[in-house]
Amino acid sequence: MIFWILAKFSKETTTLIYANVNFENLPEGTSVASKNSEKLSFEMQTNGFKALSYSFNDPSISIDLSKYYKEGDSVVVIEKVDLVKLIASQLDNGTGINNLSSSPFIISLDRLETRRVPVKLMAEIQYREGYRSLGNITVKPDSVTVIGPSNKIDPISYIETKLLSVKNASEQIDEKLTLVPPEDKEVSINLTEVTILVEVEEFTQKQFKIPIDLINVPQEVEVRLLPDEIAISFDIAMSHFNAVSKSDFKLVCDYKKRNEEESFLLPILKEFPKDLYNVELATKRVEYLIFK
């Protein structure tokens, strides 16, 4: 039985082979169009052992496009005679190659375009009680270049990072985050990661009483505000606590916008320092008396 099997499978036979096609050395600034076939079928004379192995595992054929590309062409054409030689050279003792599924073999190319799109940070940060971020989270670089056929990159409006998950944060966060590459294999990005910087500080509450500046009052009218100053409370980073003073705030009431029926004005905080949080006025309305 063993000798019979060896004798039978040692004989030459013609078999139908389906081969995977790999494209190498693409011309600069181009990509292989998605409509191209990644399979090639043909009949080949080979011994029974190899025919059996090819039936279980499709062989791969690599095509070096730089050998067949002509400058400026949008397609690469491989004539039958060249394709047969290429297959024979990569499949051991490949002879008698016939009935190619594509002859000549035509590979369409897409011209690559580039676009700059922002990086979208995906983050879940929980701060320790009394702590929070100081200012905005910094992403460096804040944008990346996407590369691919124009119809593929035009719909892309941003590139996401992988999720940054931090719990009980109480100090600066400085990490590298991997970017999520586009799902489409024809599209690539020029970076694989970005740097995330989050300034984290302890915050405390501070309070001032700010005098009200009454504007747009006619010369012949004398107005008295009740009250004439309002307490303002806010959260501020410990490192900035002594840098903020009453003079950094401007509180205004506009006489022209008064409510005459109920005799009150609405106080508006026109000026205050940046990086303050939970800014609140102790009084939301100011009553007034008019003396003529």
C-alpha positions, 0 to 999 in steps of 0.5 A: 500500500505504501509503495502504491501511494508513493508511486501514485503521488510521485507521478506528474498531474495537472491540478487547478491552483488558487494562489494569493497575490501579494503586491510589493514595492508600490510606486511612491504616492500610490496604493493598490486599488481595492477593486483588484483581485487578490487571488489568481487561479491557473492549472499547473503540472506538478507531482501528486504530493505538491498538488495535495499540499496546494489543495490544503494551503493556497500558495502565495505569489509576490509581485514586485510592481516596480519591475513593471510600472511605468512612470505616470501610469494608473495601471500596471500590466503584466503580460502572460509570458511574464506572469507565467515566468513569475509563477514558475520561479516562485513555485518549485518546479512549476511547469506547464502553467495554463488557463490563467484566470487573468491574462494579462494581469492588470493591477489598478493603482490609486493616487494617494492624497493627504489630509490633516485631521485632529486627534480626538482624546478618549479619556475617563479621568476621576480625580481625588476629592479636592483635586482637578485638572488645571486648564485644558488637557494637552495632546501633542501633536494635536493632529495627524496626517491621514494618507490614502485615496481621496475618496477614502480619507475625505470622510475621516474627520478625526483619529481617536486615541485608545482609552486613557483610564485614570482613577483617583488622580492627584498628580500630573498625568504624562503618558503616551497614548496609541492612536486607533488606526483607520479600519480601511487598509488603504488608509494609513496615518503618519503617527502611531502615538501621541503624548497626553499631559494633564496638570493636576492640582489641589483646589480650595475655595476662596471668597471676596466681596466685590463692589458693584459698578453701576453703569448708564445712569443719567446725570440727573438721577441718583441711585443707591444699590442694596447691597452695593457689594456682593460676595463672590466665591470660587475654587482655585488651585493652591498654587494660584491662591495668593495670586488672585485679588479683588482688583481682578474682578469687575462686577457690573449692573446696567441701569438701562436693563433694570426691572422697573416693576420690581425695582431690581438689577441683575449683577453681571461678572464682566471680568475675572481671572482664568482657571477659576471654577464654580464661580458663584455670586451670593446675590443674584439680584440687586434692589435699588432706590432712586433719588431725584 
